[in-house]
Amino acid sequence: SDVTVQSFLDALLGNAPKSLHTNSDSNLLIYVTGHGGDQFFKFQDEEELTAQDIADLMDALYAKKKFRQALFIADTCQAFTLFDKLTTPNVLALGTSLKDENAYAHHSDKDLGLAIIERWTYAFLSGYHDRSNPQTTLHEIMVAPFASKQALGAHVGIKEDTSARKFKDVKIAEFFGPKKGTAGSKRTKAPNVEISEASAVNVPQDTYPTLPRNLQVNTEDSLDWHVLERSAHGEGKVSLVNEEEDYSSGSNAIYIALGLLTALLLSTKLEKSIC
């Protein structure tokens, strides 16, 4: 009952006993996953965080000088529509599905009887822990491995038009911190990602995309990735992003991760394929 849209906003804006303590030198990461739809994200099946709420929130955080660079990730059905109203400077946004697309669970916990992690999140975390280094960019690990819809059953959308630094410019370590034993590592190409078919989620075959077991998305070749982007006014466009482009380095920052709402939403999430 304590987890509401208002308490979420208050915590980020500094209006709650336990609030965000950042400044203009901070890098801010907000990640949400759960049930969603066209321009809304559900809180405990009782209320919704809307695309307009997110736009207003980021504007307020920017006005309060709460971040230097922000990264907002949504892993839910129709996730990219949550950023339809977003115009705040220095904000990068990523949604793991487009309008009218579902985000699918990777696997379930048999004891809980619930889907516990999404495909994009699972693949990203695997790539981050096993294959990334201090020079790996957000684009290399969050976008490029999912260029094909076959990888997730949906398209990944990115919004970067209001940010001076793009996904290909920002290092993953700026938001998730350097990993032990990786200092001095050289930059590598986008990692290979393996996604196995979710075996514990019962979804009708006509709605569940066919995903070959041990599918490998090979990113070692020099390919042009087709990435869907959306402008601040909601106009969609397709651009070509070459994986071989040079990436500029970023400065050190405070690493902050907020909005890990998965555990709070498990009680209402029986199958992520139903949005």
Buried (B, 14 or more C-beta within 10 A) or exposed (E): EEEBBEBBBBBBBBEBEEEBEBEEEBBBBBBBBBBBBEBBBBBBEEEBBBBEBBBBBBBBBBEBEBBBBBBBBBBBBBBBBBBBBBBBEBBBBBBBBBBEBBBBBBBBEEEEEBBBBBBBBBBBEBBBEEBBBBBBBBBBBBBBBBBEBBBBBBBBBBBBBBBEBBBBBBBBBBBBEBBEEEEEBEBEBBBBBBBBBBEBBEBEEEEBBEBEEEBEBEBEEEBEBEBBBBEBEEEEEEEEBEBEEEBEEBEEBBBBBBBEBBEBBBEBBBBBBEB
